[in-house]
Amino acid sequence: MEEKFIPYEKMSAKERRKIDNMRRGTWGGTVPVTKKVPSGKIYTRKQKHKANFDV
C-alpha cells in the first residue's frame, strides 16, 4: 500500500527530526565565515596597493 502524503507541519516532532537529519549535510571541511564577502562600506586599515607605496 502506498503511504499517504502528510504535510511537514502536521508531522510529529519525531518524524520531522528524522527528515531534518536526512536533509542536513556537512560543509565538507569549509568554514562558512571564511566565505563571507567583505563589505565595501566599511573602512579597512590595510593599504590597497602596498607594493606601489614607495617613499
N, C-alpha and C positions, 0 to 999 in steps of 0.2 A: 504494500500500500504506500502511496505517495504521502510524504509529510506535508502538512498544511503550512502555508506561509504565515508567520507571526511577525507583526511589526516589531522593530527593535525596542520601541518604547514600552511595549506590552510584555516583553520577555521578562523572565525572572532575573534577579540580580546575578545568580549563578550562571545562567545561560549567557547573559551579556558579558560577564567577566571572561567566559570561555572564548567568545567571539573576539573580544578586545585583545586577548592574549595571542590569538592566532594572527590577527592583523598587525599587531605591534612587531616591528622589526628592530634590527640593530642599525647603528650608524656606521658599522664597518670600520671602526677604529678612528673615524674622523671626529673632531671636536666641533660642535656647531658654532662655538664662539669664534673660532678662527675663520669661519666662513662669512663673518659679518663684514659688510662693505662700509668703509669709513665715510662719515657724513662730510659733505663739502662745506657745511655751515660752521663747523667747529674750528677753533684756532689750533693749529699744530705748531709746536715749538721747533720741530725739525726743519732744517732748511731744505727746500725742494731740490735745489741744484748745488749741492755742496762741492761737486767737482769743479764747477765754474767759478767758485768763490775764491779768488786769489787776491791777497792783499800784499 
